[in-house]
Amino acid sequence: MLRLLHRPLGPLTRLPTLQIRRYSEEPTRIKKYLFVDAFPVRLGIWDLRYFISLMYEERTVEALKLRLSNIKAHSFNVVDVRPYHKDGGVFVGFEFDASDPEAALETIKAEIKEEAKKLGGLPSWLDGVGAHFWLVEGEPWIEDMRRFPSTFVNVSFDGPDIREERLYQLLRPYGKIRDIQAPTPVPAGTLRSASVVFDKLRTATVARNAVHGLEVSTPGASSPTRLHITYVFPLDAHKVRDWLSSHPRIVLPIAIFLLGSLTYTIFDPIRSFMVQAKMQEWFDVREFRLYQWIRTKSMELRIFTPKPQASTAEEVWKERKQAEAAVRTYIDDWPSTIAFVHGPQGSGKTGLIENVLKDTGRRALTIDCRALQNATSDSKLITVLAKQTGYWPVFSFLNSVNHLIDLASVGLIGQKANLSSTPTEQVREMLAVVRTGLQRVHSSHQRDAVRQIHRQAQEEERERMDARRSEKIRRGTWHDGRLDCVAGNGVMSELGIGDERMEDDDHVAFGVERTEREKEQEERETKKKQKGQAEIEAVESLPVVVLRNFAARGSDREEIYDVLAEWAASLVENQLAHVVVISDNRENSKRLAKALPSKPLNAIALSDADAASALAFVKRKLKDADINLEYTREQVASVERLGGRATDLESLIHKVRNGATVEDAVEDIIYREVSEVRKKAFGDDAEDAKNLAWGREQAWSLFKQLSKKTELPYHDVLLEFPFKGDEGPLRSMEHAELIAIGTHNGRPSTIRPGKPVFQAVFERLVNDSIFQATQDIAFNEKVIASAESTVKACEQELLALKDIGRESEHWWSGNTASSTRSRYLLSKMQASTMKIEALERKNSDLKKVLAKGG
């Protein structure tokens, strides 16, 4: 770039020194230089004035030549003009004839000054005049290095040092000097130098170009000293770098503080603003008036037809009416706790919340916990959460960089800089910013609601005034004094009273008193109404936060769910938002209850539809798809076997739409569920079964009972073999959605299949003779082992009682404690022995079934 902006630099001839004075009878031709400040001093590489001055370079140079052509003393002739934009000047080379050069130069300088005074200075780039000139005492040095002018110059001495007084006399004519620093000791072979600080930048540039290369004689020296002048900056960049690198214990804490301040003062407000923008859909194209107008016109012109939404039959949703009413009640009041909506997967929890929010027009922020759980890395987790909440900008890659900085800081200062943070801490910080955004959303909605209430109150007041005025006009008691003023009725116009009929004083006084009472009552009612409406609007202006798939199965990010639970609890405790948590398992409410221990959760349960509702749902969906069936008794029975789980019903409808019959579709669903339940409950093999949280005999015992009954008493199952009071396997099977545990007054009450179709699945498993035989044999072996341990325990205790009884036995003693205990143990041994014999006979029969292959 520099080659394009500067002309090639030609060699400059060495000028004769001024210290050598030659006197001759014949005049000689001498060449000297002037330095004219015709251009701006370039402050840096991107100084715009430099690029602008390039456009005026040719005009300025020609004008300067023209002005100097008026100088005739000593055969003055301009032979060379070289612009030097970096130092903001022009070197003008001229020749003259003189036998006494010094006297001739003084004459030429005086004549140039007289020429400059005529128009206020020599030509310059900006306004054409105003430039000054100086005689170059040394040698011009035009260079294009990136050494830009500075008020600090370094004067190097190529020869003996020059005293400070002499240096001041040489440089002071060009401008005011702030300071001169004497030369300091330098290594051998290096020129000694003095530092000079000028008051102005232009002064430094003129001095540098006028004195550089000057040879100065010093007393007692055999040769003159040549001056080399260069610019220096008051603070070198390498010195700053050296200081920063040598003081890490000071620099790193300051850098961390500045970085944190930058984040909190700049990025966090932007992020909270973006969260508010996402909540209020400021950047959603569908909310723009232009988009809505285009859509409306397109529908009117039938350019496109929106897809009709299938109407939902009233009977299909009757199981959800109570849950929907509970959700509406929750969001219509100030939030004091968390609404926990739970139910089996596919029961319509998400659809229920979406319908309620759509009907009420509430803005909601939805966080899908399953998407967070499925994130493959910590940076992906942060990115997914930021996308769901509108948190922007996000720099997820910085955590890796911060980790490297922490490692480097350990080597530099002996301790971590604590820049890196765990995913839990990052999520907590992000949710704190999201909380600020939710506060802004609430404030914005509340301001809009207050303005709307005030406008409505003003409109009602205007309507009342119009009604009162109309009533007075009807009775003839209203008068507008402005009419008399317009008509100019003399005194009447001044009084503002015409000849309309007025009410008598008593009637007027009574009317005024009644009007005042009515007005006060109306004002009280209006204020009361406004206060109630303002409170309602304040509640409705609260945003709604929805946490979907909370604590989903197979989660390996338990700490993230704890952070979400704490954040949700803080929102409702400070009444910043309504929080609705959607989960497939009611056991996940324990995490929320731990975060909000002082208040009980608002638990809202959803169950599957009953047989009638499920059939109505299938009929409605198939009718919307233009599929009309007769619904025979076999088809109705198949739908009843499938149950009321929404996902299974949707699968049935999809298969029927693709051409399958209702019976075949239901059979295919049951067949698929049988394989899935067998693998999930019993494992692929014995090794896989060891990883299950329950035993095979426990699952088989439940499945056999549930194949015959729709529900079982919880505590009856819990106390009998193979559970024996252990609730862990039951909770684990519920979490795996193999069974569903119903509650009554907050305690476990009943056990049902995890899905309605599972009852048919359990029947299919129990009716499989080979599978039934293998599982019954395994179950019986467990029972036999338990009975044998009972027999052995009884035998050991009977041997101990035998010794005790022999010592205390007498013919008159009758029934002793040892004899009573012995009879009990013997009866227990007999019962266990009979059970073992019966089970072994049963196992023999089952093995025969296996031998026959079913």
Summary of the structure (lengths in Angstrom):
residues: 854
radius of gyration: 49.8
end to end distance: 92.1
largest distance: 171.7
contacts: 2450
relative contact order: 0.05
helix: 57%
strand: 12%
